[in-house]
């Protein structure tokens, strides 16, 4: 069975693009945590395995879950998005060039 190259490359590009956007949103939330923007009374914050752990000015600890892919997955999916996007573009343009000759 032969897979159609154009649709396979297009779906791979879209999947990598979606994962890149999800990873970027996760990293943005982690940055907000470290900046103290997730809680109005946060005095310090750190990223743990459980999520964003903030200490408030009153001394209590607030835990905000951060779910999503890790940073490495975002970088890898961005690379895959570029490579598969270029390959899909070549696959779409190649037949047009052959028919015009």
N, C-alpha and C positions, 0 to 999 in steps of 0.2 A: 504494500500500500504506500502510495506516495503522498506526502503532505504538501499542500499548496504553500509555497514559500512566502508569498505575499501576505496571506492572512496569518500565517504562523509568526512571521517577523512583526507584523502589526500588533498582534495580541501580546507578544513578548515585550514590545516597546511600551504598550499601555500598562501591562502588569508592573514593569520596572518603574514607570512614571508614577503609578499609584503608590507603590511602596516608598518611593522617594518623597512624595508629598506627606505621607503618613509619618515617616521618620523625621521630616523637617518640623511637623507640628509637635511631635514628641520632644524634640530637642528645644523647640521654642518654649514649651511648658517647663522644661528643666531649667532653662535660662531664667524664666520668670521666677521660678522657685529660688534660685540662688540670688536673684536681685531683691527678693522679699516682696514681690508683687502679688503673690497668691493669697496673702493674708495681711490685713491692714496693720496689725500690731506685731508683725514679725521682726525680731531683732537679729536672729541668725538663722541660717538654713543650711542643710546639707542633703545630698542625694544618697540614699541608702538602697538596699535591695528591695525594701518595701515601698519606696517612693520618695517623696519630698518630706523631710522631717524638719519642721520649723519650731524654733523656740520663740515664744511671745515675750513681750515686755513684762508680763505678769509672772513669767516663769513656767507656764504650762507648755506642753509639747503638742503640736498639731501635725497630723500625718495626712498628706494628700497623695493619693495614688497617681503614679505616672505610668501608664501602660502604652506600649508601642515597641517598635523595633529598636535595637541598639544603634548607636552612631555608625558602627562599622557596616551594618546592613544598609543604612542610608547612603553611605559613600559607594558601596558596591552596586546598589541598585541605580544610582545616578550614572555610574560608569556603564552599566548594562543598558540604560536608557539611551545614552549617546551612541554606543556601538550598534545596538539593534536598530536605532532610528536611522543611522547612516546606511546600514545594510538594507533596511526596508525602502529607503529612498532610492538606493541603487536598483533594487529589485523592481520598483515601480517605473523607474526611468529607462531601464535597459530595453524592455520591449518597444517602447515608443521610439527609441533611437534606431532599433533594427528595422522597424517598419517604415521609417522615413528615408532610409538609404536606398 
